[in-house]
Amino acid sequence: MKDETIDSLHEHYKKINKNFENLDLSDFNCKSSRYLETKYCDNVSKVNTCFDAADNLDTFLKREKII
């Protein structure tokens, strides 16, 4: 899974747990990049959007008892 993207991992986990279908990762603009370290947030609105998306992901993973 070294070269997986967020998109491909999301597709993989939807097959394992159907509740992942309800998880919206579209606010992660860099989700299709294999080189996530080259992507960064460069303005306040994007940082807020990314933070909210990450918070929603954290809440989902806790609700599913994954973390």
C-alpha positions in Angstrom: 0.0 0.0 0.0 3.1 2.3 -0.2 1.9 4.1 -3.4 -1.8 4.3 -2.5 -3.6 7.6 -2.8 -6.4 8.8 -0.4 -8.9 8.0 -3.2 -7.7 4.4 -3.7 -7.6 3.8 0.0 -11.1 5.2 0.4 -12.3 2.8 -2.4 -10.6 -0.1 -0.7 -12.2 0.6 2.7 -15.6 1.1 1.2 -15.5 -2.5 0.1 -14.6 -3.6 3.7 -17.0 -1.3 5.5 -20.0 0.2 3.6 -20.2 3.1 6.1 -17.1 4.5 4.4 -19.5 5.3 1.5 -20.9 8.1 3.6 -17.6 9.6 4.3 -16.9 12.7 2.0 -13.2 13.3 1.4 -13.8 15.8 -1.4 -12.5 18.7 0.7 -9.0 17.2 0.6 -7.9 18.8 -2.6 -4.6 16.8 -2.7 -6.5 13.5 -2.3 -5.4 12.1 -5.7 -1.7 13.0 -5.4 0.7 10.2 -4.7 3.1 12.9 -3.3 1.0 14.4 -0.5 4.1 16.0 1.0 4.3 18.3 -2.0 0.8 19.7 -1.3 0.1 22.3 1.3 -2.6 24.7 2.4 -1.7 28.3 1.5 -4.7 30.3 2.6 -6.9 30.6 5.6 -10.1 29.3 3.9 -8.4 26.2 2.6 -6.8 25.5 6.0 -10.3 25.8 7.6 -11.8 23.5 5.0 -9.0 20.9 5.4 -9.3 21.1 9.2 -13.1 20.5 9.0 -12.6 17.6 6.7 -10.0 16.1 9.0 -12.2 16.6 12.0 -15.1 14.9 10.2 -12.8 12.0 9.3 -11.6 11.7 13.0 -15.3 11.7 14.2 -16.2 9.0 11.7 -13.2 6.8 12.6 -14.1 7.1 16.3 -17.8 6.4 15.7 -16.8 3.3 13.8 -14.4 2.4 16.6 -11.5 2.3 14.2 -9.4 4.6 16.4 
